[in-house]
């Protein structure tokens, strides 16, 4: 895997390639050439590319949001892209953002459904 990636980087015009290992046992390939750089991190056991970041320093065009150029080929994370817990709640985009809902089926709801609790209290008084 490592040799194949280095060959591809050389074909793409990268003139300097450095290979190192991360503390977690992954392989980091850092390639540079005048005006651009690229970093690839992969798992040597599985061959999975965990990160592929490249930066074209000569690129004067800003992207849609006006940030610096650079791209990441892959990312990791367990986030839910439609979750809006931090923003306004539109209630129909995600099952886990029902903070005003007091349904019994909501395990992470901090409001309680008092109807069921009142039935339990009556049963205790009858004893």
C-alpha positions in Angstrom: 0.0 0.0 0.0 2.7 2.4 1.0 4.7 1.9 -2.2 1.6 2.3 -4.3 0.8 5.6 -2.7 4.3 6.9 -3.0 4.3 6.0 -6.7 1.0 7.9 -7.2 2.3 10.9 -5.4 5.5 10.9 -7.6 3.3 10.6 -10.8 1.3 13.6 -9.6 4.4 15.7 -9.4 5.3 15.7 -5.8 9.1 15.9 -5.5 9.7 15.3 -1.9 8.1 12.4 0.1 8.5 11.8 3.8 7.2 8.6 5.5 6.7 8.3 9.3 4.7 6.4 11.8 2.1 8.0 14.1 1.9 7.1 17.8 -1.1 4.9 17.1 0.8 2.8 14.6 -0.6 4.4 11.5 1.6 5.5 8.5 1.9 9.1 7.6 3.0 10.1 4.1 3.8 13.8 3.7 4.6 14.9 0.1 5.5 18.3 -1.1 6.4 20.1 -4.3 6.7 23.8 -5.1 3.3 25.3 -4.3 1.5 22.2 -3.0 1.6 19.7 -0.2 -0.3 16.5 0.7 -0.6 14.4 3.8 -2.0 10.8 3.7 -2.5 8.8 6.8 -3.5 5.1 6.5 -3.8 2.0 8.6 -1.1 -0.4 7.5 -3.0 -3.5 8.7 -6.2 -2.8 6.7 -5.0 -0.4 4.0 -7.8 2.0 4.9 -6.9 5.6 4.2 -7.9 7.6 7.3 -7.0 11.0 6.1 -6.0 12.5 2.7 -5.4 16.3 3.0 -3.9 18.4 0.3 -3.2 22.1 0.1 -2.5 24.0 -3.1 -0.7 27.1 -1.9 -0.9 28.7 -5.4 -4.7 28.5 -5.5 -5.9 32.1 -5.0 -9.5 31.2 -5.5 -11.5 31.0 -2.2 -14.0 28.3 -1.9 -17.7 28.9 -1.2 -17.2 30.0 2.4 -14.1 32.1 1.8 -11.8 29.8 3.8 -8.3 28.7 2.8 -7.9 26.1 0.2 -7.5 22.5 1.3 -9.4 19.3 1.1 -9.8 16.2 3.1 -10.6 13.0 1.3 -12.0 11.2 4.3 -13.2 12.0 7.7 -14.2 10.1 10.7 -16.8 10.8 13.4 -19.9 9.6 14.9 -22.0 12.7 14.5 -25.4 12.9 13.0 -25.4 15.4 10.2 -29.1 16.2 10.6 -28.9 16.7 14.4 -29.6 20.2 15.4 -29.3 20.1 19.2 -27.2 23.2 19.2 -29.5 25.2 16.9 -33.2 25.9 16.6 -35.3 22.8 16.7 -37.4 22.0 13.7 -38.6 18.8 15.3 -39.0 16.7 12.1 -35.4 16.2 11.1 -34.1 14.0 13.8 -35.4 11.6 16.4 -33.0 12.7 19.1 -33.9 16.4 19.2 -37.2 16.4 21.0 -36.3 18.4 24.1 -39.9 19.6 24.6 -41.4 16.2 24.2 -42.4 14.3 27.3 -43.3 11.0 25.7 -42.4 7.8 27.6 -40.5 6.5 24.6 -37.9 9.2 24.9 -35.0 7.8 26.9 -32.9 10.9 27.0 -35.7 13.4 27.6 -35.3 15.4 30.8 -39.0 16.1 31.2 -41.2 13.5 32.7 -44.6 12.2 31.8 -46.6 12.8 35.0 -49.7 10.9 33.9 -48.2 7.5 34.5 -46.7 8.6 37.8 -50.1 9.5 39.2 -51.4 6.0 38.6 -48.5 4.5 40.5 -49.2 6.7 43.5 -52.8 5.6 43.6 -51.8 1.9 43.7 -49.5 2.6 46.7 -52.2 4.3 48.7 -54.6 1.3 48.2 -52.1 -1.1 50.1 
